Amino acid sequence: MSFLDTERDTCEVLLPGLLKKLGEFPLMELERRGGPGIGLFREAGGPGLVVPKTYHGLGASALQAVRVTRAMAAQAPSLAVATTMHQFSVAGLVALARANVGFEWMLLEAVATDRRLVASGFAEGHAGRGILTPTMTARRDGANWRVTGAKRPCSLSASMDLLTASVAVPTEDGGTRLGVVLIPAGSPGITIEPFWASSVLTGAESDAVLLDDVEVHPDLFVYPEIALDGQLDDLQTVGFVWFQLLVTACYLGVASALVERAITRGRGPATDRADVATAVQGAAIMLDGAARSLDDGDGGNDALGRALVVRFAAANAIATAVRGAVDLLGGMAFISSPDVAYLAAASHAVAFHPPSRASVANELTNWLAGQPLVLS
């Protein structure tokens, strides 16, 4: 078995032909703004990847989803990052549908059969803001709500069909509660503005999505429960576990692309090539184990703690593997093509997704000491 064969075989079974079509384009063409990746993903049926077969989706397990994501990321990092936001949002809808909360089954069927893409408007890119602290607000307007706010950055901003977002909803006692809302992307009052100025991961369409008094029916709101000790409800926790696992798979895939190049070129001592391969493969095995646990029904508070441990440990492995792979590839590989420098730069973004290591260090160590994991 060759490096990445398991991931690529999984992707071919679920999304036949996608990797081959992506392979027809140079890396930098796939990574540019408006590149072909997202369209090819949609054509391959990717929006329905984690939608259960009951709702006409592909029914991928968490294990299959992380493997597909790693395979895509090794070929088209921006595509993997953008569609991770879709998959974790859809996984949340699946959890709601299984709990028989309401209309979610209709949305899942639409996502799968009409190949609709769902963007995520949860965490903001601001230091010091909690991942459960929404910047969007809602106000009553007769029987409906009006939502105002912004998500910067928001992946899939140019291609989304639906937007999920966290919203501060006023309560009768004058306070607010956390709400999660699903909004059609074509709703009046939604605009897109340029935001992503970096040349790295531009193809993920991570620009600003602005909402100005957007009308939303109350049936499109869900209210996750936050316990007095700060723990999320089970449905919200499952979504966060999915997010951590998929984001980890993205950047393991990016690192894997560099490691695969180093193995193929065969430069440097075999021990060094084995070291970089072991770093990413070890992290991949760890990630597979966490995904299997989620498939087995372990999506509670401890699962979230383990998912964070996996992500942060994988981030260390990614840094080691990328540094070693770049050294093995050498200066001429770096000079002769933009791919090596681009992949190395893209791998660093594993640290930028919420929650950051520093923001949850105390909570994580408390969890490791036996307390519940509390996120804010």
C-alpha positions in Angstrom: 0.0 0.0 0.0 1.3 3.4 -1.0 1.2 6.6 1.1 -2.4 8.1 1.1 -3.8 5.0 -0.7 -6.4 4.4 2.0 -7.6 8.0 1.9 -7.7 8.1 -1.9 -9.5 4.8 -2.2 -12.2 6.0 0.3 -12.6 9.2 -1.7 -12.9 7.3 -4.9 -15.6 5.0 -3.5 -17.7 7.9 -2.2 -16.9 10.7 -4.7 -15.9 8.8 -7.8 -13.7 10.7 -10.2 -13.2 13.8 -8.0 -9.5 13.4 -7.3 -8.8 12.5 -11.0 -10.6 15.7 -12.1 -8.8 17.8 -9.5 -5.5 16.3 -10.7 -6.1 17.8 -14.1 -5.3 21.2 -12.7 -2.1 22.6 -11.2 -2.2 23.3 -7.5 -2.1 27.0 -7.9 -5.1 27.0 -10.3 -7.1 25.0 -7.7 -6.1 27.5 -5.0 -7.0 30.7 -6.7 -10.2 32.7 -6.0 -12.9 31.3 -8.2 -10.9 28.1 -9.0 -12.6 24.9 -10.2 -12.4 22.9 -6.9 -15.8 23.8 -5.3 -17.7 23.3 -8.5 -16.1 19.8 -9.1 -16.9 18.9 -5.5 -20.5 19.8 -6.0 -20.7 17.9 -9.3 -19.3 14.8 -7.6 -22.1 14.8 -5.0 -19.8 16.1 -2.2 -22.6 18.2 -0.5 -24.3 14.9 0.5 -21.2 13.2 1.8 -22.3 12.9 5.4 -26.1 13.0 4.8 -27.5 9.6 5.8 -28.8 7.4 2.9 -32.2 7.7 4.5 -32.2 11.3 3.2 -30.7 10.3 -0.1 -27.1 11.2 0.9 -23.9 9.1 0.6 -24.0 8.1 4.3 -20.3 8.6 5.0 -19.2 7.7 8.5 -16.9 10.1 10.5 -14.0 7.8 9.7 -14.8 8.0 5.9 -15.3 11.7 6.1 -11.9 12.5 7.7 -10.2 10.2 5.1 -12.0 11.9 2.2 -11.0 15.3 3.6 -7.4 14.3 4.0 -7.3 13.0 0.4 -8.8 16.2 -0.9 -6.6 18.4 1.2 -3.5 16.7 -0.3 -4.6 17.8 -3.7 -6.6 21.0 -3.1 -6.2 22.5 0.4 -8.7 25.4 -0.1 -11.4 22.9 -1.2 -10.9 20.8 1.9 -11.0 23.8 4.2 -14.1 25.3 2.6 -16.0 22.0 2.5 -15.1 21.2 6.1 -17.3 24.1 7.1 -20.1 22.6 5.1 -19.7 19.0 6.4 -19.6 20.0 10.1 -22.7 22.1 9.6 -24.5 19.2 7.9 -23.4 16.8 10.6 -25.1 19.1 13.1 -28.3 18.9 11.0 -28.0 15.1 11.0 -27.8 15.1 14.8 -30.9 17.3 15.0 -32.8 15.1 12.6 -31.9 12.0 14.6 -33.3 13.8 17.7 -36.5 14.5 15.8 -36.3 18.2 16.5 -38.3 19.3 13.5 -37.8 20.1 9.8 -34.1 19.1 9.5 -34.8 16.0 7.4 -36.2 18.2 4.6 -33.1 20.3 4.6 -30.9 17.2 4.5 -32.7 15.8 1.5 -32.3 19.2 -0.2 -28.6 19.3 0.5 -28.1 15.8 -0.9 -30.4 15.8 -3.9 -30.0 19.4 -4.9 -26.3 19.5 -3.9 -26.6 22.6 -1.8 -23.6 23.9 0.1 -23.9 25.2 3.7 -21.6 27.8 5.0 -20.9 28.2 8.7 -21.2 31.5 10.6 -20.2 30.5 14.1 -16.8 31.6 15.4 -15.3 35.0 14.6 -11.7 35.6 13.7 -11.1 37.9 16.6 -8.7 37.3 19.5 -10.4 37.0 22.8 -13.9 36.2 21.5 -15.4 32.9 22.8 -16.5 30.4 20.2 -20.0 30.5 21.8 -20.3 34.3 21.8 -22.3 35.3 18.7 -21.8 38.6 17.0 -25.1 38.3 15.1 -28.3 39.5 16.9 -32.0 38.9 16.4 -35.0 41.1 17.0 -38.7 40.3 16.8 -40.7 41.5 13.8 -44.2 40.2 14.2 -44.2 36.5 13.9 -40.7 36.4 12.5 -37.2 37.4 13.5 -34.8 39.9 11.9 -31.1 39.0 12.1 -28.2 41.5 11.8 -24.5 41.0 12.0 -21.5 39.7 10.2 -19.2 36.7 9.8 -15.6 37.5 9.0 -14.2 35.3 7.5 -16.9 33.0 6.2 -15.7 30.1 3.9 -17.9 29.2 0.9 -19.1 32.8 0.9 -19.4 32.9 -2.9 -20.8 29.4 -3.3 -23.1 28.9 -0.3 -26.8 28.1 -0.7 -27.5 28.2 3.0 -25.9 29.9 6.0 -25.9 28.5 9.5 -24.9 31.0 12.3 -25.0 31.5 16.0 -27.2 34.4 17.0 -27.9 36.3 20.3 -31.7 36.0 20.8 -33.4 38.3 23.3 -35.4 36.7 26.1 -38.4 38.0 28.0 -36.3 38.9 31.1 -34.1 41.3 29.1 -31.2 38.9 28.6 -30.1 36.9 25.6 -29.8 33.2 24.8 -27.8 31.4 22.2 -29.7 30.5 19.0 -28.5 28.7 15.9 -30.2 29.9 12.7 -30.4 28.5 9.1 -30.8 31.2 6.5 -31.1 30.8 2.7 -28.1 32.6 1.1 -30.3 34.5 -1.3 -32.3 36.2 1.4 -32.7 40.0 1.0 -30.2 41.8 3.3 -27.3 39.4 2.8 -24.3 40.8 1.1 -20.7 39.6 0.5 -17.6 41.9 0.8 -13.9 41.2 0.2 -12.1 40.2 3.4 -9.4 37.5 2.8 -6.3 39.4 1.7 -3.8 36.5 2.1 -2.7 34.6 -1.0 -2.9 31.4 0.9 -6.2 29.4 0.9 -7.8 32.0 -1.2 -9.9 29.3 -3.0 -11.8 28.7 0.2 -13.9 31.8 -0.5 -13.4 33.1 3.1 -14.8 36.6 2.7 -17.2 38.7 4.8 -20.9 37.8 4.9 -23.0 40.7 6.1 -26.6 40.4 7.3 -28.7 43.6 7.5 -32.1 43.0 9.1 -32.6 39.6 7.3 -36.0 38.2 7.9 -36.0 34.6 9.3 -39.0 32.4 10.2 -38.9 31.1 13.8 -38.9 27.5 12.6 -35.4 28.1 11.3 -34.0 28.7 14.8 -32.7 26.0 17.2 -31.7 26.7 20.8 -28.9 24.6 22.2 -28.8 24.3 25.9 -25.8 25.5 27.9 -25.6 24.0 31.3 -24.8 26.0 34.4 -21.3 24.6 34.4 -20.8 25.8 30.9 -21.1 22.4 29.2 -22.7 22.3 25.7 -25.8 20.1 25.1 -25.2 16.8 23.3 -26.2 18.0 19.9 -23.9 21.0 20.0 -21.0 18.9 21.3 -21.3 16.4 18.4 -21.0 19.3 16.0 -17.8 20.6 17.7 -16.3 17.1 17.7 -16.9 16.8 13.9 -15.4 20.2 13.4 -12.2 19.4 15.3 -11.7 16.1 13.5 -12.3 17.5 10.0 -10.1 20.5 10.5 -7.3 18.2 11.7 -7.8 16.1 8.6 -7.5 19.2 6.3 -4.0 20.1 7.6 -2.8 16.5 7.8 -3.7 16.3 4.2 -1.7 19.5 3.4 1.3 18.1 5.3 0.9 14.8 3.6 1.2 16.4 0.2 4.7 17.7 1.1 5.7 14.4 2.7 4.6 12.4 -0.4 6.7 14.7 -2.6 9.7 14.0 -0.3 9.1 10.3 -0.4 8.7 10.2 -4.2 11.9 12.3 -4.8 13.9 10.0 -2.5 16.4 12.7 -1.5 18.2 12.6 1.9 18.7 9.8 4.4 15.9 7.1 4.5 15.7 7.7 8.2 14.7 11.3 7.7 12.1 10.3 5.1 10.7 7.7 7.5 10.6 10.3 10.3 8.4 12.8 8.4 6.2 10.0 7.1 5.8 8.5 10.6 4.8 11.9 12.0 1.9 12.4 9.7 0.9 8.7 9.6 0.9 8.5 13.3 -1.3 11.6 13.6 -3.6 10.1 10.9 -4.0 6.8 12.9 -4.8 8.8 16.0 -7.4 10.8 14.0 -8.9 7.7 12.6 -9.3 6.3 16.2 -11.1 9.5 17.3 -13.4 9.3 14.2 -14.2 5.6 15.0 -15.2 6.6 18.5 -17.6 9.2 17.1 -19.1 6.6 14.8 -19.5 4.3 17.8 -21.7 7.0 19.4 -19.2 8.6 21.7 -19.9 12.3 21.0 -20.1 13.7 24.5 -18.0 16.0 26.6 -15.1 13.6 26.9 -15.2 13.0 23.1 -14.7 16.8 22.6 -11.8 16.7 25.0 -10.2 13.9 23.1 -10.8 15.6 19.7 -9.0 18.7 21.0 -6.1 16.6 22.2 -6.0 14.9 18.7 -6.0 18.3 16.9 -3.3 19.8 19.1 -1.1 16.7 18.9 -1.6 16.5 15.2 -0.6 20.2 14.9 2.7 19.4 16.5 3.2 16.4 14.1 2.3 18.6 11.1 4.9 21.2 12.1 7.6 18.5 12.4 6.7 16.8 9.2 6.4 20.0 7.1 9.8 21.3 8.4 11.4 18.0 7.6 9.8 17.5 4.2 10.8 21.0 3.1 14.4 20.3 4.1 14.4 17.0 2.2 12.9 18.5 -0.9 15.7 21.1 -1.0 16.3 24.5 -2.3 15.7 23.7 -6.0 12.2 22.3 -5.4 11.4 25.4 -3.4 12.7 27.7 -6.1 11.4 25.9 -9.2 7.7 25.8 -8.2 5.5 27.7 -5.8 3.9 24.5 -4.6 6.3 23.7 -1.8 6.2 27.2 -0.2 2.5 27.3 -0.7 1.8 24.0 1.1 4.2 24.9 3.9 2.4 28.2 4.5 -1.1 26.6 4.3 -0.1 24.0 6.9 0.3 26.8 9.5 -3.4 27.6 9.4 -4.2 24.6 11.6 -3.5 26.9 14.6 -6.0 29.5 13.5 -9.3 27.7 13.8 -11.2 27.9 17.0 -10.6 27.2 19.7 -6.9 28.1 19.8 -4.5 26.1 22.0 -3.9 29.1 24.3 -7.6 29.9 24.8 -8.5 26.4 26.1 -5.2 25.5 27.8 -6.7 25.9 31.3 -9.9 24.1 30.5 -8.1 21.3 28.8 -5.7 20.7 31.7 -8.7 20.8 34.1 -10.4 18.2 31.9 -7.3 16.0 32.0 -7.5 16.3 35.8 -11.0 14.9 35.8 -13.3 17.9 35.5 -15.8 18.5 32.7 -14.5 20.3 29.6 -16.0 23.9 29.6 -15.9 26.0 26.5 -17.0 29.7 26.4 
